[in-house]
Amino acid sequence: MTDIRTQYLIERAIDGNLTSEEQQELQDLKTLYPELESQISAELSLANLIQAQAPSSFGPKFHAMVMEQIAREAENRPVLLDTDFVDRLWNLFPKIGLPSLGTACLFMVANANAAAAETPIIDALFGLPSEPLQMFFII
């Protein structure tokens, strides 16, 4: 019986990071599920075995080698967000975006003026029948 919460508690117990509430919760689970004790023992012995076989520390040059590799990778990595591109795009908006918006408004007004007087305004502006739009509660 190891659901996500139980596995979380087991891992915290192995690391020695259980709070008093979590300790009580794990103890309650052990009472309900006696096989949990053997699972915890097995995982604890495995963690101790791995920890015993791992080297106690890295060599003196390891940190420097890792930092050099990170620096090399950072130099070769492409820039994710080119600030010059964003600035150029922002400066381009008044030249293209605003005239496009004005043109769209002109077409809507011209479409509304060309429509018959009995046509609902939503039909005239967008050239769409209002019945399907009413079905979706847009108007």
C-alpha beads as a LAMMPS data file, in Angstrom:
LAMMPS data file: protein, C-alpha beads

139 atoms
138 bonds

1 atom types
1 bond types

-500.0 500.0 xlo xhi
-500.0 500.0 ylo yhi
-500.0 500.0 zlo zhi

Masses

1 110.0

Atoms # bond

1 1 1 0.000 0.000 0.000
2 1 1 1.996 2.950 -1.249
3 1 1 0.032 5.826 -2.590
4 1 1 1.702 9.135 -3.339
5 1 1 1.251 10.546 0.166
6 1 1 2.581 7.386 1.816
7 1 1 5.616 7.324 -0.479
8 1 1 6.209 10.990 0.319
9 1 1 6.141 10.223 4.047
10 1 1 8.507 7.278 3.591
11 1 1 10.982 9.413 1.662
12 1 1 10.828 12.148 4.297
13 1 1 11.355 9.526 7.015
14 1 1 14.424 8.163 5.234
15 1 1 15.810 11.695 4.915
16 1 1 14.976 12.381 8.562
17 1 1 12.794 15.387 7.724
18 1 1 9.421 14.343 9.133
19 1 1 7.471 16.843 11.178
20 1 1 5.696 15.618 14.304
21 1 1 2.360 15.549 12.431
22 1 1 3.908 13.553 9.603
23 1 1 5.509 11.161 12.088
24 1 1 2.119 10.537 13.653
25 1 1 0.532 10.074 10.214
26 1 1 3.216 7.557 9.216
27 1 1 2.814 5.720 12.537
28 1 1 -0.951 5.517 11.939
29 1 1 -0.305 4.118 8.466
30 1 1 2.084 1.520 9.893
31 1 1 -0.639 0.460 12.328
32 1 1 -3.160 0.105 9.513
33 1 1 -0.745 -1.571 7.103
34 1 1 1.876 -3.730 8.896
35 1 1 3.642 -4.544 5.595
36 1 1 4.604 -0.873 5.393
37 1 1 7.233 -1.401 8.099
38 1 1 9.125 -3.908 5.945
39 1 1 8.934 -1.573 2.944
40 1 1 10.339 1.309 4.983
41 1 1 13.139 -0.926 6.303
42 1 1 14.025 -2.080 2.786
43 1 1 14.094 1.466 1.413
44 1 1 16.108 2.694 4.402
45 1 1 18.711 -0.048 3.974
46 1 1 18.918 0.712 0.246
47 1 1 19.425 4.424 0.968
48 1 1 22.150 3.612 3.497
49 1 1 23.869 1.269 1.034
50 1 1 23.860 3.889 -1.713
51 1 1 25.095 6.558 0.658
52 1 1 27.916 4.299 1.906
53 1 1 29.122 3.593 -1.639
54 1 1 28.986 7.190 -2.845
55 1 1 32.194 9.179 -2.604
56 1 1 32.187 11.549 0.328
57 1 1 33.146 14.558 -1.785
58 1 1 34.196 15.511 -5.262
59 1 1 37.743 16.294 -6.272
60 1 1 39.127 19.793 -5.748
61 1 1 38.868 20.685 -9.439
62 1 1 35.321 19.379 -9.902
63 1 1 33.564 22.628 -8.982
64 1 1 35.798 24.669 -11.303
65 1 1 35.270 22.201 -14.177
66 1 1 31.498 22.295 -13.762
67 1 1 31.424 26.102 -13.660
68 1 1 33.638 26.312 -16.771
69 1 1 31.333 23.907 -18.622
70 1 1 28.292 25.972 -17.635
71 1 1 29.992 29.130 -18.888
72 1 1 30.868 27.461 -22.218
73 1 1 27.315 26.204 -22.668
74 1 1 25.888 29.622 -21.825
75 1 1 28.072 31.248 -24.498
76 1 1 26.904 28.791 -27.164
77 1 1 23.240 28.937 -26.214
78 1 1 21.048 31.203 -28.361
79 1 1 19.361 34.158 -26.727
80 1 1 15.738 33.294 -25.969
81 1 1 14.408 36.851 -25.963
82 1 1 16.094 39.378 -28.188
83 1 1 15.345 42.752 -26.610
84 1 1 16.181 44.558 -29.855
85 1 1 13.522 42.496 -31.646
86 1 1 10.914 43.344 -29.001
87 1 1 11.814 47.038 -29.243
88 1 1 11.582 46.969 -33.040
89 1 1 8.233 45.179 -32.841
90 1 1 6.911 47.715 -30.334
91 1 1 8.057 50.606 -32.544
92 1 1 6.422 48.972 -35.562
93 1 1 2.976 48.805 -33.917
94 1 1 2.046 52.484 -34.436
95 1 1 3.048 52.222 -38.093
96 1 1 1.103 49.029 -38.880
97 1 1 -1.231 48.222 -36.000
98 1 1 -3.010 51.542 -35.724
99 1 1 -3.658 51.957 -39.473
100 1 1 -4.934 48.361 -39.599
101 1 1 -7.299 49.079 -36.730
102 1 1 -8.504 52.247 -38.443
103 1 1 -9.066 50.381 -41.709
104 1 1 -11.071 47.687 -39.928
105 1 1 -13.246 50.373 -38.301
106 1 1 -13.809 52.026 -41.683
107 1 1 -14.906 48.740 -43.227
108 1 1 -17.304 48.127 -40.338
109 1 1 -18.857 51.585 -40.682
110 1 1 -19.117 51.213 -44.467
111 1 1 -20.718 47.794 -44.030
112 1 1 -23.205 49.231 -41.502
113 1 1 -24.123 52.102 -43.837
114 1 1 -24.586 49.772 -46.799
115 1 1 -26.945 47.466 -44.901
116 1 1 -30.677 47.958 -44.984
117 1 1 -32.240 49.934 -42.171
118 1 1 -34.177 46.941 -40.853
119 1 1 -30.992 44.848 -40.437
120 1 1 -29.851 44.565 -36.838
121 1 1 -26.678 46.529 -36.124
122 1 1 -24.684 43.385 -35.252
123 1 1 -25.562 41.939 -38.667
124 1 1 -24.603 45.161 -40.387
125 1 1 -21.290 45.645 -38.594
126 1 1 -19.869 42.159 -38.951
127 1 1 -21.884 40.837 -41.876
128 1 1 -23.072 37.933 -39.727
129 1 1 -26.639 36.881 -39.023
130 1 1 -27.549 37.564 -35.422
131 1 1 -29.482 34.323 -34.826
132 1 1 -26.413 32.061 -34.475
133 1 1 -24.770 34.693 -32.287
134 1 1 -27.787 34.807 -29.994
135 1 1 -27.468 31.069 -29.565
136 1 1 -24.044 31.678 -27.900
137 1 1 -25.292 34.682 -25.882
138 1 1 -22.870 37.054 -27.566
139 1 1 -25.547 39.665 -28.164

Bonds

1 1 1 2
2 1 2 3
3 1 3 4
4 1 4 5
5 1 5 6
6 1 6 7
7 1 7 8
8 1 8 9
9 1 9 10
10 1 10 11
11 1 11 12
12 1 12 13
13 1 13 14
14 1 14 15
15 1 15 16
16 1 16 17
17 1 17 18
18 1 18 19
19 1 19 20
20 1 20 21
21 1 21 22
22 1 22 23
23 1 23 24
24 1 24 25
25 1 25 26
26 1 26 27
27 1 27 28
28 1 28 29
29 1 29 30
30 1 30 31
31 1 31 32
32 1 32 33
33 1 33 34
34 1 34 35
35 1 35 36
36 1 36 37
37 1 37 38
38 1 38 39
39 1 39 40
40 1 40 41
41 1 41 42
42 1 42 43
43 1 43 44
44 1 44 45
45 1 45 46
46 1 46 47
47 1 47 48
48 1 48 49
49 1 49 50
50 1 50 51
51 1 51 52
52 1 52 53
53 1 53 54
54 1 54 55
55 1 55 56
56 1 56 57
57 1 57 58
58 1 58 59
59 1 59 60
60 1 60 61
61 1 61 62
62 1 62 63
63 1 63 64
64 1 64 65
65 1 65 66
66 1 66 67
67 1 67 68
68 1 68 69
69 1 69 70
70 1 70 71
71 1 71 72
72 1 72 73
73 1 73 74
74 1 74 75
75 1 75 76
76 1 76 77
77 1 77 78
78 1 78 79
79 1 79 80
80 1 80 81
81 1 81 82
82 1 82 83
83 1 83 84
84 1 84 85
85 1 85 86
86 1 86 87
87 1 87 88
88 1 88 89
89 1 89 90
90 1 90 91
91 1 91 92
92 1 92 93
93 1 93 94
94 1 94 95
95 1 95 96
96 1 96 97
97 1 97 98
98 1 98 99
99 1 99 100
100 1 100 101
101 1 101 102
102 1 102 103
103 1 103 104
104 1 104 105
105 1 105 106
106 1 106 107
107 1 107 108
108 1 108 109
109 1 109 110
110 1 110 111
111 1 111 112
112 1 112 113
113 1 113 114
114 1 114 115
115 1 115 116
116 1 116 117
117 1 117 118
118 1 118 119
119 1 119 120
120 1 120 121
121 1 121 122
122 1 122 123
123 1 123 124
124 1 124 125
125 1 125 126
126 1 126 127
127 1 127 128
128 1 128 129
129 1 129 130
130 1 130 131
131 1 131 132
132 1 132 133
133 1 133 134
134 1 134 135
135 1 135 136
136 1 136 137
137 1 137 138
138 1 138 139
